[in-house]
Amino acid sequence: MSKQPVPVFDLGGVFVDWNPLYLFRKLFDTEEEAIWFQNNVCTLEWNLEFDAGDIYSEGVARLITRYPRYWRQIQAYDTRWRETLGGIIEGTVDIHDELVAANVPTFAITNFSWEKWISMLPEWQFLEKFDGVVVSGLEKLVKPDPRIYRVFCERYGLNAEDCVFIDDNEANIHSARVFGMKTIHFTSPEALRRELLELGLPVKPS
């Protein structure tokens, strides 16, 4: 029987529903304005700068110098950041709890601002159940850069081929697979449960 792989999870989009539009829709009168703002001002590419270690107050200040008329909305990206969250994906938390209860080591590799990640520890109790987490903002490396997977494996003494990496982003999945990990492209907790069962991991059948 083949050895069961070590589960390595992404957080955003797997454990937590995150979408900046949840906030932007509160800041603008129309959906079109909110989408324009995300596509042109507080972009997903700009957000990656925080995932790579940039400090929120500094990044916000720099962007405001480029778009001073939107200073209130840009500043809200920091001060009202929690409003970019749509809630916990409970089905994934349940799966993780089952793995933990079965004494399966679990880990996470997440693109996340170190400031915001640390701020959520009191609220996201599932975080403390991981055996280790690699946070991009602390490493100054963001997925899909394969070096972040190398950091993870070296830090926790794991071989890539002994891990299964779970992420909702296809580019991240591709880079992890090229690095040597088994992968699961996350689409729903139900599909994840089936795929983990097929890999021999001790989760309950759906």
CORSULFEN-V362001 format. One record per residue. RES is the residue in one small letter. SS is DSSP state (H for helix, E for strand, C for the rest). OMEGA is omega in whole degrees, 0 to 359 (* if undefined). D_LAST is the distance of its C-alpha to the last C-alpha in Angstrom with 1 decimal. Layout:
RES_SS_OMEGA_D_LAST ; RES_SS_OMEGA_D_LAST
This chain:
m_C_182_23.0 ; s_C_180_22.7 ; k_C_180_22.6 ; q_C_183_19.3 ; p_C_176_20.1 ; v_E_180_20.7 ; p_E_179_18.5 ; v_E_189_20.9 ; f_E_158_19.7 ; d_C_178_21.6 ; l_C_182_21.8 ; g_E_182_23.0 ; g_C_178_20.6 ; v_C_175_17.7 ; f_C_188_18.1 ; v_E_175_20.8 ; d_E_182_21.7 ; w_E_179_25.3 ; n_C_181_27.7 ; p_C_179_31.5 ; l_H_176_31.9 ; y_H_177_30.5 ; l_H_186_33.7 ; f_H_178_36.0 ; r_H_177_35.4 ; k_H_185_36.9 ; l_H_183_39.9 ; f_C_185_41.0 ; d_C_185_41.8 ; t_C_176_40.0 ; e_H_181_36.9 ; e_H_179_39.4 ; e_H_180_41.1 ; a_H_180_37.9 ; i_H_178_36.7 ; w_H_181_40.3 ; f_H_179_40.3 ; q_H_183_37.2 ; n_H_188_38.4 ; n_H_184_41.9 ; v_C_178_42.3 ; c_C_187_39.3 ; t_C_176_37.5 ; l_H_177_34.4 ; e_H_176_36.8 ; w_H_179_38.8 ; n_H_180_35.7 ; l_H_177_35.3 ; e_H_176_38.6 ; f_H_177_37.1 ; d_H_180_34.2 ; a_C_174_37.0 ; g_C_179_38.7 ; d_C_178_41.0 ; i_C_184_41.9 ; y_H_184_40.8 ; s_H_180_44.2 ; e_H_180_46.0 ; g_H_177_43.7 ; v_H_180_44.0 ; a_H_180_47.7 ; r_H_182_48.2 ; l_H_179_46.3 ; i_H_177_48.3 ; t_H_179_51.5 ; r_H_183_50.3 ; y_C_186_49.2 ; p_H_181_51.2 ; r_H_180_50.8 ; y_H_187_47.0 ; w_H_181_47.5 ; r_H_182_45.8 ; q_H_179_42.6 ; i_H_179_42.6 ; q_H_179_43.2 ; a_H_179_40.3 ; y_H_175_38.0 ; d_H_189_38.8 ; t_H_180_39.6 ; r_C_185_36.7 ; w_H_181_34.2 ; r_H_180_31.5 ; e_H_171_31.6 ; t_H_182_30.1 ; l_E_179_26.8 ; g_E_179_24.4 ; g_E_179_22.2 ; i_E_175_19.4 ; i_C_192_16.1 ; e_H_180_14.2 ; g_H_177_10.7 ; t_H_178_12.5 ; v_H_179_14.4 ; d_H_179_11.6 ; i_H_180_10.5 ; h_H_178_14.2 ; d_H_179_14.8 ; e_H_178_12.6 ; l_H_180_14.6 ; v_H_180_17.8 ; a_H_179_17.2 ; a_C_178_17.0 ; n_C_174_20.2 ; v_C_176_19.1 ; p_C_178_21.7 ; t_E_183_20.5 ; f_E_176_22.9 ; a_E_169_23.4 ; i_E_188_25.9 ; t_E_167_26.6 ; n_C_188_29.3 ; f_C_168_30.5 ; s_C_180_33.9 ; w_H_179_34.6 ; e_H_183_36.2 ; k_H_179_33.2 ; w_H_182_30.7 ; i_H_182_32.9 ; s_H_183_33.3 ; m_H_182_29.5 ; l_C_180_29.2 ; p_C_185_30.0 ; e_C_181_27.4 ; w_C_186_24.4 ; q_H_179_23.8 ; f_H_182_21.0 ; l_H_184_23.8 ; e_H_180_25.5 ; k_H_177_22.6 ; f_C_175_23.1 ; d_C_176_25.4 ; g_E_180_27.3 ; v_E_171_27.4 ; v_E_183_29.6 ; v_E_186_30.8 ; s_H_183_32.7 ; g_H_177_35.3 ; l_H_181_36.4 ; e_H_186_36.6 ; k_C_174_38.1 ; l_C_180_35.9 ; v_C_171_33.2 ; k_C_13_30.5 ; p_C_177_30.8 ; d_C_184_33.9 ; p_C_180_33.1 ; r_H_180_35.2 ; i_H_176_32.6 ; y_H_177_30.3 ; r_H_176_33.4 ; v_H_181_34.1 ; f_H_184_30.6 ; c_H_181_30.9 ; e_H_182_34.4 ; r_H_186_33.8 ; y_H_174_31.0 ; g_C_182_32.3 ; l_C_172_29.4 ; n_C_182_29.8 ; a_H_184_28.2 ; e_H_178_26.8 ; d_H_184_25.0 ; c_E_168_22.9 ; v_E_184_20.0 ; f_E_186_20.8 ; i_E_184_18.4 ; d_E_178_20.2 ; d_C_184_20.2 ; n_C_185_23.8 ; e_H_179_24.6 ; a_H_178_28.0 ; n_H_178_26.6 ; i_H_181_24.1 ; h_H_183_27.1 ; s_H_177_29.4 ; a_H_179_26.9 ; r_H_177_26.5 ; v_H_178_30.3 ; f_H_176_30.7 ; g_C_180_28.8 ; m_C_163_25.2 ; k_E_184_22.1 ; t_E_170_20.4 ; i_E_175_17.3 ; h_E_185_18.2 ; f_C_174_16.0 ; t_C_179_15.3 ; s_C_176_12.2 ; p_H_182_9.8 ; e_H_178_6.9 ; a_H_178_9.2 ; l_H_181_10.2 ; r_H_180_7.1 ; r_H_183_7.4 ; e_H_176_11.1 ; l_H_176_11.3 ; l_H_180_9.7 ; e_H_178_12.4 ; l_C_177_14.9 ; g_C_180_14.4 ; l_C_188_13.5 ; p_C_173_12.3 ; v_C_183_8.9 ; k_C_174_6.3 ; p_C_180_3.8 ; s_C_*_0.0
